[in-house]
Every structure is written in structure tokens, then in C-alpha cells.
Amino acid sequence: MNTNDLKLPDLAHANAPAPRSAAQTHVAEDARDKIAADLKPVFDVPVSVQAVIGRTTIEVSKLLELTEGSVLELDRRVGEAIDIYVNSRLVARGEVVVVDDRLGVTMTEIIKNSDA
């Protein structure tokens, strides 16, 4: 993940921006609350989310030969980021994690429109 994507201040340099005052933080929270209120009508709209760990192409005859324990070679390497799609659109990359004996995905990079 690129730290520039997070837009965090660079505290190692003297020209780092000053921390926000309490008033600035309050204004930012008010703006966030207004945006959230404006978006409220779409909060219940269902979306399809896919976490793609890899892809492969296989002939139908080979597909029919697969049994329990068969291994399919995918186009990704171990540890490589997976693609996260929302409504068939690439929106992020991430990594697979285990949470309480279930698989999950941690987003490590948000894909901007121009990057997809």
C-alpha cells in the first residue's frame, strides 16, 4: 500500500502541517455528518462484492475430471494482493485474513477511477 494514498501528514519533516484545532475537527465532523445524511437514501441499496483470489482457464473436459482434493493453479502468487470488486467494478486490493475461523479480506489499497 502506498502511504501517499492515505494522505497522512509527514511528521518526519519540519514542514508538516500543523495538527487540527478542536474547532477545525468539529467543522470536519459536521461536514462528514452532512454528507452521511445526504447519502442516507442509498444506504439500503444492495451491492455485489467479490474478492477474487485468482483466475484460471480450463477446458470443460478437465473441469469434469476435477474431484475433491483437486488443485487448480491460479494466476496469482502466494501473498499477492487480491482484487475486490463492487458491482463488477474493481475498487480495491487487499489480502485474505482469518477472523474467528472465517475468511475475510483486509483492504490495503483503494483503486481510483483512473487506476482501474
C-alpha positions as CSV (number, residue, x, y, z in Angstrom):
1,M,0.0,0.0,0.0
2,N,1.2,3.4,-0.9
3,T,1.3,5.8,2.1
4,N,0.5,8.7,-0.3
5,D,-2.9,7.2,-0.9
6,L,-3.7,7.7,2.8
7,K,-2.9,11.5,2.7
8,L,-1.3,11.4,6.1
9,P,0.9,14.3,7.2
10,D,4.6,13.6,7.0
11,L,5.7,14.1,10.6
12,A,9.3,13.5,9.9
13,H,9.8,16.8,8.1
14,A,9.7,20.3,9.6
15,N,7.2,21.5,7.0
16,A,4.5,19.0,8.2
17,P,1.0,20.6,8.5
18,A,0.0,21.7,12.0
19,P,-2.5,19.4,13.8
20,R,-6.1,20.4,13.5
21,S,-7.6,22.5,16.3
22,A,-10.7,21.4,18.1
23,A,-12.8,23.9,16.0
24,Q,-11.4,22.5,12.7
25,T,-12.1,19.0,13.8
26,H,-15.7,19.9,14.8
27,V,-16.2,21.5,11.4
28,A,-14.8,18.4,9.6
29,E,-17.1,16.2,11.7
30,D,-20.1,18.4,10.8
31,A,-19.3,18.1,7.1
32,R,-18.9,14.3,7.4
33,D,-22.3,14.1,9.2
34,K,-23.9,16.2,6.5
35,I,-22.5,14.0,3.7
36,A,-23.7,10.9,5.6
37,A,-27.2,12.4,5.9
38,D,-27.2,13.2,2.2
39,L,-26.3,9.6,1.3
40,K,-28.8,8.0,3.7
41,P,-31.3,7.1,0.9
42,V,-28.7,4.8,-0.7
43,F,-27.5,3.1,2.5
44,D,-30.0,0.2,1.9
45,V,-29.2,-0.3,-1.8
46,P,-27.7,-3.8,-2.1
47,V,-24.4,-4.2,-3.9
48,S,-22.5,-7.3,-5.1
49,V,-19.0,-7.6,-3.5
50,Q,-16.4,-10.1,-4.9
51,A,-13.0,-10.8,-3.5
52,V,-11.1,-12.6,-6.4
53,I,-8.1,-14.6,-5.2
54,G,-7.2,-15.6,-8.8
55,R,-8.3,-16.8,-12.1
56,T,-7.6,-19.7,-14.5
57,T,-8.8,-21.0,-17.8
58,I,-9.6,-24.7,-18.1
59,E,-11.1,-26.9,-20.7
60,V,-14.6,-28.4,-20.0
61,S,-13.2,-31.9,-20.2
62,K,-10.6,-31.1,-17.5
63,L,-13.2,-29.4,-15.4
64,L,-15.3,-32.5,-15.4
65,E,-12.4,-34.5,-14.2
66,L,-12.0,-32.5,-11.0
67,T,-12.6,-34.3,-7.8
68,E,-12.4,-33.5,-4.1
69,G,-8.8,-32.6,-3.4
70,S,-8.0,-31.5,-7.0
71,V,-5.8,-28.4,-7.3
72,L,-6.3,-25.6,-9.7
73,E,-3.4,-23.3,-10.5
74,L,-4.4,-19.7,-10.4
75,D,-2.8,-16.6,-11.9
76,R,-1.7,-15.2,-8.5
77,R,1.2,-16.0,-6.2
78,V,1.0,-16.6,-2.5
79,G,0.9,-13.3,-0.7
80,E,0.0,-11.3,-3.8
81,A,-2.9,-8.8,-3.3
82,I,-6.4,-9.9,-4.3
83,D,-8.8,-7.8,-6.3
84,I,-12.0,-6.5,-4.7
85,Y,-14.9,-5.7,-7.0
86,V,-18.2,-3.9,-6.2
87,N,-20.9,-4.4,-8.8
88,S,-18.2,-5.8,-11.2
89,R,-16.0,-2.8,-10.8
90,L,-12.5,-3.0,-9.4
91,V,-12.5,-0.7,-6.3
92,A,-9.7,-2.0,-4.1
93,R,-7.0,-4.6,-3.5
94,G,-6.4,-6.4,-0.3
95,E,-5.3,-9.5,1.5
96,V,-7.0,-12.6,2.9
97,V,-7.2,-12.8,6.7
98,V,-8.7,-15.2,9.1
99,V,-11.1,-13.8,11.7
100,D,-12.7,-16.2,14.2
101,D,-12.2,-19.3,11.9
102,R,-13.7,-17.4,9.0
103,L,-12.1,-15.9,5.9
104,G,-12.2,-12.2,5.5
105,V,-10.5,-9.5,3.4
106,T,-8.5,-6.5,4.6
107,M,-8.4,-3.7,2.1
108,T,-4.8,-2.4,1.6
109,E,-5.3,-0.2,-1.4
110,I,-8.3,1.8,-2.8
111,I,-8.3,1.9,-6.6
112,K,-9.1,5.3,-8.0
113,N,-11.1,5.5,-11.2
114,S,-8.1,6.3,-13.4
115,D,-6.2,3.3,-11.9
116,A,-8.8,0.7,-12.7
